Structure formats: structure tokens, C-alpha cells
Amino acid sequence: MQNSHSNVKHAALFEPGQAGGIAADNRIIMAPLTRSRAQQPGDVPNALNATYYGQRAGAGFIITEATQISREGKGYAWTPGIYTPEQVAGWKLVTNEVHNNGGKIVLQLWHVGRISHPVFQKDEGKPVAPSAIRPDGDAFVADYHPDGPVVPFVEPRALEVSEIPRLLQDYVHAARCAKDAGFDGVEIHAANGYLLDQFLQSSTNQRDDAYGGSAENRMRLLGEVVDAVLSVWPADQVGVRLSPLGAMNDISDDNPGVLFPAVAEKLSGRGLAYLHIVRATEEVDGIQQVRDESVAIIADMQKAFDGALLVCGGFSPQEAASWVEEQKCDFTVFGKLFLANPDLPQRFSQDGPYNEPNPKTFYGGGSEGYTDYSKLSEEERRKAA
Ligand code: PHB
């Protein structure tokens, strides 16, 4: 929507934009959100998932929920995969529905690494990781385990160097499946303490081979995964997600202010569509606030990277518009607000009102709290016009 109406609110969010080869009608991106509603057995997307994504096609583009590239990459009950013919057929329902509604959708390629559990692994094997370091916390196993829904994480096993080509092949296969399913691009998930982030950050990577030690070595696997995915997709349809200072999944780095801009630089010069960065927040007096250090790192990453920048994390529409206006990023990404408001761009354009997200229906279940959040009625839209 160009600003044909002078009274459109948060106007900067309604300028069309390009994330590499992905053309977006606005700067309002739907965040990847785990919803744990894939059909079982087989982790297969279904018609209900297609309805949910189709309802949200007004986003500049949608990034799917994190989607495992292989059985080994799975870490949560009922999340979808992108490596079997059934999953490809299921995702086709989703991409068709989004495209029929005029939207675009990018698939997020996910390997959880040590944030898995033997119940999800072949022969109940140990999850794989850069190093055999057990994460603090619990795996969401639901009814896969008699003690579910959550059980403590286990110690993972360190990937052998000889297994890396097979891992890269898994990424290639999943990237190809995503292409077959009709997506507009793929996003490589290297954030939030999952496998690629485990390799990047020093607390989880204690290797002393070519994949550990120096920052250069810790970035190696991510670089190889990007190359692998670029063997299937044009670079300008591939994004990467990173989360400097993110505390999720028991991860940290000795020197994040150096590491993450170095990652951005390493990813630069390849013609990638975008970097997607999660802002780190902390609670101050009971209120979630963005960490100043996180904002500084994002600015350094922006300087080091030559593609579009997406930023996610606790934005109000006002703040999002100011970030775009001040060119601190190109696109802003919304999770919970989009989950509860399928027509979020329309609501931003008229400054609300907003539905409240219900955390009880975030994970698992059916249409309740999934496809039954309302859009504004014609009357409510007219009132604002
Ligand atoms: C989750 O399932 O809770 C989840 C998945 C991927 C993320 C973050 C959280 O990046």
C-alpha cells in the first residue's frame, strides 16, 4: 500500500521494499513462530496450517515457523519438517494459499542440534552438537515420552568432522524440498541457541579442530551451510537469522560485540537477500526492554552487511516505523502481534485496535487460538478511513 491516504499511520512501514530478490509490499514481516500443529505421524503441514498462513498474507512476507531439515534436526513435538515427499505436498498447500491471497512466504530451515532429545532421534541416539555440553533446561517432548510434556535435556554428542558433509547434504536436500514446495525463499536459522548458533558461540563450541576455537573457525559451518543452500537457491532469495546476546537455550559468547559483526561481514559479498536479527531484551522493573548493547551490535552488523536488514523483537508500530525511517533496518518483524492479528498491516495503518495473543494456545491443538483470531470488520476498517 503506497500512502495514497494521507491519514495512514506509521507510513514508513507501508513503503514497498526489496529483500534481495524478494519484493515486499510493506515493511511488516511475519516472524517465524513455532505453533506445533503439524499432522502426526510424519510432521506434515496440513490444510489448517495453510489457512493460518493464508490469513496472514498481508505481511510484506511471511517467514514460516522453524522447520526441521531432517529427523536429526527435530527438537520439539509436532513441529513440521521439510525433507519427505509428504511434507513437501503439505507445504504446497501452504504456499498456494499464501500466493492465492497475494502474499509471499519464506521457509525457515532448522536444525536444533543439542536442543533435541533421544525420543526424536533414530534408535534413541544422542542429539548432535559442536561439543558434548548438556544445555540447562528441558526439552518439549509432549507424549513422545512417558514423563512428558517436558523432560531434562541430555548430554549431546560432538559431531565428527567426517559427518559434516552428510549434514550439509541434509541442508541441500531440505533446501531443494523447499524449492519444490513453491516457497519464495529460505531463511537459514542460525539464531536462538540451535545448531548453527551452537557452533558460532564460545559457550557451546569447545572444539579444537577447524570448526572451533577462533571466531573464524566457529563461523566455518555457517559459511558452509550458506554455500550448500546457494547450490539450490539464488543468493537473493536466501536469508540468515542471528541473535546476538540472545540468552535462549543456554548460550553465550565471550566476545559477542566482535563475533556477530564478523559473522555479518562473512555473510556479506555473496548477494544474500537479507540478515534477520533478533534484538536482545531484558526485564527492567518488570518490563521487557531492548538492551542498548544489542542495538549497538545490530548497527555494527548493518555496517558490515551488504543486503537488507530485518530486525525482530518487541517492536511497537511506532518504534518500528522510526527504525525504518531512520534506516536502522529495512524491515521490521512481528511475532505475537501477527499471531493474534491476521490483518496486522491493516491494523497498523489505522493504529489498531488489536487482539490479544493467548499463550495457552501457542503450541499444539487445533484451530482455537490459531485460525480463529478475527480480522477487522468492514465497519471497523471504514471507521478508520
Ligand atoms: C520454539 O519452538 O520455542 C522456538 C523455535 C525456534 C526459535 C525460537 C523458539 O527460534
Residues whose N, C-alpha, C, O or C-beta is under 5 A from the ligand:
A	BS01	PHB	T34 A66 N192
